[in-house]
């Protein structure tokens, strides 16, 4: 797989840890990851956002691992949050999981299915 981050010089630069576009060539497998929420394997939902975000990222990472992939295979991440005030916390936790990896990314403020959920993260990965 060949991956190239694209940030056009005649368009705004990213305002965070992401790429404006990611081109992937020579792809043999594409994995579409459903939204992962902050619910642990025992069905518990913590009340704080940071813990929910960490669990959501661990759940997403577990799905990648089950497909024989890792964080470096992510080319697109979409994060849904219930409250715009949560952006900084979500970005901080995300940075711990992504390290220097910068997939294309979108954050959407929206209502989530369960009112206890504060964050949901979905992705696309290629190998």
C-alpha positions as a Markdown table, in Angstrom:
| # | Residue | x | y | z |
|---|---|---|---|---|
| 1 | Unk | 0.0 | 0.0 | 0.0 |
| 2 | Unk | 1.2 | 3.5 | -0.9 |
| 3 | Unk | -0.1 | 6.3 | 1.2 |
| 4 | Unk | 0.3 | 10.1 | 0.7 |
| 5 | Unk | -1.0 | 12.8 | 2.9 |
| 6 | Unk | -2.2 | 15.7 | 0.8 |
| 7 | Unk | -2.5 | 19.3 | 2.1 |
| 8 | Unk | -3.0 | 21.6 | -0.9 |
| 9 | Unk | -0.8 | 24.7 | -0.7 |
| 10 | Unk | -3.7 | 26.9 | -2.1 |
| 11 | Unk | -6.2 | 25.8 | 0.6 |
| 12 | Unk | -6.2 | 26.2 | 4.3 |
| 13 | Unk | -3.8 | 24.1 | 6.3 |
| 14 | Unk | -5.2 | 21.6 | 8.8 |
| 15 | Unk | -6.0 | 23.1 | 12.2 |
| 16 | Unk | -5.1 | 20.0 | 14.1 |
| 17 | Unk | -3.6 | 16.6 | 13.8 |
| 18 | Unk | -5.1 | 15.4 | 10.6 |
| 19 | Unk | -4.5 | 15.6 | 6.8 |
| 20 | Unk | -6.9 | 17.4 | 4.5 |
| 21 | Unk | -6.8 | 14.4 | 2.2 |
| 22 | Unk | -5.2 | 11.0 | 2.1 |
| 23 | Unk | -4.5 | 9.2 | -1.2 |
| 24 | Unk | -4.1 | 5.4 | -1.1 |
| 25 | Unk | -2.9 | 3.3 | -4.0 |
| 26 | Unk | -2.1 | -0.3 | -4.3 |
| 27 | Unk | -4.9 | -1.2 | -1.8 |
| 28 | Unk | -5.7 | -4.8 | -1.5 |
| 29 | Unk | -8.1 | -4.6 | 1.5 |
| 30 | Unk | -10.4 | -1.9 | 2.8 |
| 31 | Unk | -12.0 | -2.1 | 6.3 |
| 32 | Unk | -15.0 | 0.1 | 7.2 |
| 33 | Unk | -15.2 | 0.4 | 10.9 |
| 34 | Unk | -18.6 | 1.1 | 12.5 |
| 35 | Unk | -18.9 | 3.7 | 15.1 |
| 36 | Unk | -17.3 | 2.7 | 18.4 |
| 37 | Unk | -18.6 | 4.2 | 21.6 |
| 38 | Unk | -17.3 | 4.4 | 25.1 |
| 39 | Unk | -18.9 | 1.2 | 26.3 |
| 40 | Unk | -16.5 | -1.4 | 27.8 |
| 41 | Unk | -16.6 | -5.2 | 27.1 |
| 42 | Unk | -18.8 | -5.6 | 30.2 |
| 43 | Unk | -21.4 | -3.1 | 28.9 |
| 44 | Unk | -20.4 | -0.3 | 31.4 |
| 45 | Unk | -20.6 | 3.3 | 30.3 |
| 46 | Unk | -18.4 | 5.7 | 32.3 |
| 47 | Unk | -19.8 | 9.1 | 33.0 |
| 48 | Unk | -16.7 | 11.1 | 32.0 |
| 49 | Unk | -15.8 | 12.0 | 28.4 |
| 50 | Unk | -12.1 | 11.3 | 28.6 |
| 51 | Unk | -12.7 | 7.7 | 29.8 |
| 52 | Unk | -15.4 | 7.2 | 27.2 |
| 53 | Unk | -13.1 | 8.5 | 24.4 |
| 54 | Unk | -10.3 | 6.2 | 25.5 |
| 55 | Unk | -12.6 | 3.2 | 25.5 |
| 56 | Unk | -14.0 | 4.1 | 22.1 |
| 57 | Unk | -10.4 | 4.3 | 20.7 |
| 58 | Unk | -9.6 | 0.9 | 22.4 |
| 59 | Unk | -12.7 | -0.6 | 20.8 |
| 60 | Unk | -11.7 | 0.8 | 17.4 |
| 61 | Unk | -8.2 | -0.5 | 17.9 |
| 62 | Unk | -9.5 | -4.0 | 18.8 |
| 63 | Unk | -11.5 | -4.1 | 15.6 |
| 64 | Unk | -8.4 | -3.1 | 13.6 |
| 65 | Unk | -6.4 | -5.8 | 15.3 |
| 66 | Unk | -9.1 | -8.4 | 14.6 |
| 67 | Unk | -8.7 | -7.6 | 10.9 |
| 68 | Unk | -4.9 | -7.8 | 11.1 |
| 69 | Unk | -4.4 | -4.0 | 11.0 |
| 70 | Unk | -3.4 | -1.2 | 13.3 |
| 71 | Unk | -3.7 | 2.5 | 13.8 |
| 72 | Unk | -1.3 | 3.1 | 10.9 |
| 73 | Unk | -3.8 | 1.6 | 8.5 |
| 74 | Unk | -6.4 | 4.3 | 9.3 |
| 75 | Unk | -7.0 | 6.6 | 6.4 |
| 76 | Unk | -10.2 | 8.3 | 7.6 |
| 77 | Unk | -11.7 | 8.9 | 11.0 |
| 78 | Unk | -15.0 | 10.5 | 11.8 |
| 79 | Unk | -15.7 | 11.5 | 15.4 |
| 80 | Unk | -19.2 | 12.3 | 16.7 |
| 81 | Unk | -19.5 | 14.3 | 19.9 |
| 82 | Unk | -22.7 | 15.4 | 21.8 |
| 83 | Unk | -21.3 | 18.7 | 23.0 |
| 84 | Unk | -19.0 | 21.2 | 21.2 |
| 85 | Unk | -17.2 | 21.9 | 24.5 |
| 86 | Unk | -15.8 | 18.3 | 24.3 |
| 87 | Unk | -13.6 | 19.0 | 21.2 |
| 88 | Unk | -10.4 | 19.6 | 23.2 |
| 89 | Unk | -10.7 | 16.5 | 25.4 |
| 90 | Unk | -11.5 | 14.3 | 22.3 |
| 91 | Unk | -8.5 | 15.7 | 20.4 |
| 92 | Unk | -6.2 | 15.1 | 23.4 |
| 93 | Unk | -7.2 | 11.5 | 23.8 |
| 94 | Unk | -7.1 | 10.9 | 20.1 |
| 95 | Unk | -3.5 | 12.2 | 20.0 |
| 96 | Unk | -2.5 | 9.5 | 22.5 |
| 97 | Unk | -3.8 | 6.8 | 20.2 |
| 98 | Unk | -2.7 | 8.2 | 16.8 |
| 99 | Unk | 0.8 | 9.3 | 17.8 |
| 100 | Unk | 2.3 | 11.0 | 14.7 |
| 101 | Unk | -0.2 | 9.3 | 12.4 |
| 102 | Unk | -2.5 | 11.8 | 10.7 |
| 103 | Unk | -5.5 | 10.3 | 8.8 |
| 104 | Unk | -8.1 | 12.4 | 7.1 |
| 105 | Unk | -10.5 | 13.5 | 9.9 |
| 106 | Unk | -13.9 | 15.0 | 10.6 |
| 107 | Unk | -15.5 | 15.9 | 13.9 |
| 108 | Unk | -19.3 | 16.3 | 14.0 |
| 109 | Unk | -21.4 | 17.6 | 16.8 |
| 110 | Unk | -24.6 | 15.5 | 16.9 |
| 111 | Unk | -27.0 | 13.7 | 19.1 |
| 112 | Unk | -26.0 | 10.1 | 19.8 |
| 113 | Unk | -28.4 | 7.2 | 20.0 |
| 114 | Unk | -27.9 | 6.7 | 23.8 |
| 115 | Unk | -28.0 | 9.8 | 25.9 |
| 116 | Unk | -25.2 | 8.3 | 28.2 |
| 117 | Unk | -22.8 | 8.2 | 25.2 |
| 118 | Unk | -20.7 | 11.3 | 24.8 |
| 119 | Unk | -18.5 | 10.2 | 21.8 |
| 120 | Unk | -18.6 | 7.8 | 18.8 |
| 121 | Unk | -15.7 | 7.1 | 16.5 |
| 122 | Unk | -15.8 | 5.4 | 13.1 |
| 123 | Unk | -13.0 | 4.9 | 10.6 |
| 124 | Unk | -11.8 | 3.5 | 7.3 |
| 125 | Unk | -8.6 | 1.5 | 7.2 |
| 126 | Unk | -6.6 | 0.0 | 4.3 |
| 127 | Unk | -3.9 | -2.6 | 4.0 |
